[in-house]
Amino acid sequence: MKLEFIELRNYRKLKSTRIDFDEKRTLFVGANNSGKTSAMLALRTFLGDTKKLTLRDVSIANWAALDLIGDAWEADDEPTSTFAELLPSLDLWLDVPASEIHHVVHIIPTIDWVSGLLGVRLQYDVDNEDQLKEHYLEARNKARARNEKAEDGRPKPQIRPESLTDFLDGAFKKYLTVNCFPLDPAKSEEPKSTGVAQPQSLAEDLLPLDDRPFANLIKVNEIPASPLEQGDPSGDAPDGSGAPKLRRRLSDQVRSYYDRHLDNADDLSPDDIAALGSIYDAEQAFDGRLKSGFEGALDELAELNVPGVHNPSIAFNTQLRGEEGLKHGTAIQYQISNPANVGDPVRHLPESYAGLGYQRLISMIFLLMQFRQDWMSPPVTTSGNAVPMPLVHLVLIEEPEAHLHAQVQQVFINKAYDVLRNHPRLGNRTDLTTQMVVSTHSSHVAHEVDFANLRYFRRHPSDATQSAPTTTVANLSNVFGKDEETKRFVKRYLKSTDCDLFFADGAIFVEGQAERILVPHFIRHHFPSLWRRYTSLIDLGGAHAHRLEPLVKTLGLTVLVISDLDAAKPTQITKSDGVETTVNRAAKPSLGNGQVTTNAVLKKWHPQKTNIDDLVSLPAGGHAVCVQEAYDLFVAFQTAVPDPTDANRSTLIPRTFEDAIVYANFDNITGVTGGSTTTKIARLVETGLTGQDLEAELFELLKSAEKASFALDCLLAFDKPETLQPPPYIRAGLAWLDAKLATETDTVLKKNEGQGG
């Protein structure tokens, strides 16, 4: 049995969203404020403490409809909407094999069901609508009565509640209930092409299931984002699912682990008896017992390179008081020195002296081990019967990267699942399933998992049909369909670079290292507002950038592609076997002689033109396009620029980034010194060549240029960084991206209304 997917409705920005789960590891990725935390909170709320729901968790787009219910009550009319239509719901779908049907008989929809998908809807509703109506009307009448007491001619106060949502804001939980309904697998539908989920409608006469249908099927544990969040790691959530929080001190966690899994109060060891006689002897004996008992746990930490090189090792220092008898309290300390000689003291420091990252890593690993042990050792009821062991262990981890440097983040995400399965009763067993869900802002964490594990949270701005932004979730495992070549390229490329594309507001794809060096410089010193945006700069090369189009479409990113014109002359050649063929030979750009581009971005992505004449004459507006309302794209490439050597302002056509840089900075380029290419370019400019002669010489020079070295020389050449000017085509592209992201940011700030995550 495993959790297959959920469909969330009316929860914050997740208006109608489907989230698929991997059978082992699922990673939530996306830009800031895209809804990752909201999804984690929804799982925590629906599968844990359902009383945690607040009015702020209801999608803001539904608030107006909720207020209309109140307005209808005041007008003594029937509301046009129901609370069940407007309040959050979660459809949870399991994949259940026929061999485990006896575990799910209480939620089977029909006697015909034998195995496969099995779903249940958890639906918030108003428990007693008549009571809510009575209380609301009473409060509104009192508010109006108070308002009418204001003296004539003086401002009348706005006395709450002004609307139904205003009334519910502080008393929402009082009126709520959660109903559970079986779902029909035959009516399960895939999300729309826009990513919007399509939860099935329920029959009006459908009877609800008993409360807590997943109590004995799914065990939920969580590690919250903040390591300072308070709570009792030994206490379960109200539904018995068990959702311990991180404690402030690692010592408290270790004590809890000992109490639950190492200690046996009914079977005192000789070490415990000896402790009654001598506090000192008890400290020594119990220290030894702790070291022995925690040996396995520390071995697991060692698998994650803890303590690691040059880090202090962990030591257990028992703190006993005589009046407490055998009530052991353990303090975690860090051993920072080894005795040089027998009898020399061992130096320790308190746990608070270790770095936050070191403490956080050890703390998370101990919690994962405790979660595993709690699952494997279900509690016993007061009647002495063992609580049934849930078949699915769902572990939620928020932002594990906090305080951890990049390499440790990667080690953690690689090893965390192994820790959860490191038990003799688990291993490769398929009847006991562990599913780990991680939300992250770290490209280092995303880099370490397979593409199929990623779930991208895509933000949709508000439009005419909705009053607030929403989020849909893309399963990146099927972005490229059956195009295995593209899928393989993208996966390998992102693995070999970084994955910050999944966290950006916009992306810039460039041709090579020279652009990668200088484009950030241009942004910082010529587009300061764009510098503040979250953009991902990726060097893909002209032959491959178009391969990312399906991914860009899925992510809905605003994309600037900075490409090269790459002019070539089609030439007929005769091969050794006598067959004539056409090859494209690189050429200095010129018009009217049938030149073509060899750049795949311009031919296959946008503007999907091959002829150089068509590309150079493309109007300014033709560089930008909104693709199927899925994403915005601007492709910047070289076009005709004024000849810097001609007072009559004739034009030249750059072929690559480097000659475009020369033309845009012609008066200052002789002041740039450095490598071989830089020196040759400076000398060429000093010769006084003009027009097509300059074009031709520069074209030949750049065939074998050290382009990255030239870019670095330009970067360091000027005392005032803004002296170096971007070529016109790059300036136009950056200006477009700056305007697009500024508009989107303003929209998010105005419409988000606090429903983030």
Secondary structure, 3 states (H helix, E strand, C coil): CEEEEEEEEEECCEEEEEEECCCCEEEEECCCCCCHHHHHHHHHHHHCCHHHCCHHHECHHHHHHHHHHHHHHHCCCCCCCCHHHHCCEEEEEEEECHHHHHHCHHHCCCCCCCCEEEEEEEEEEECCHHHHHHHHHHHHHHHHHHHHCCCCCCCCCCCCCCCHHHHHCCCCHHHEEEEEEECCHHHCCCCCCCCECCCCCCCCCCCCCCCCCCCCCEEEEEECCCCCCCCCCCCCCCCCCCCCCCCCCHHHHHHHHHHHHCCCCCCCCHHHHHHHHCHHHHHHHHHHHHHHHCHHHHHHHHHCCCCCCCCCEEEEEEECCHHHCCCCEEEEEEECCCCCCCCCCCCEEEHHHCCHHHHHHHHHHHHHHHHHHHHHCCCECCCCCECCCCCEEEEEEECCCCCCCHHHHHHHHHHHHHHHHCCCCCCCCCCCEEEEEEECCCHHHHHCCCHHHEEEEEEECCECCECCCEEEEEEHHHCCCCCHHHHHHHHHHHHHCCCHHHHCCEEEEECCHHHHHHHHHHHHHHCHHHHCCCEEEEECCCCCHHHHHHHHHHHCCEEEEECCCCEEEEEEEECCCCCEEEEEEECCCCCCCCCEECCHHHHHHCCCCCEHHHHHCCCHHHHEEEECCCEEEEEECCCCEECCCCCCCCEECCCCHHHHHHHHCCCCHHHCCCCHHHHHHHHHHHCCCCHHHHHHHHHHHHHHCCHHHHHHHHHHCCCCHHHCCCCHHHHHHHHHHHHHHHHHHHHHHHHCCCCCC
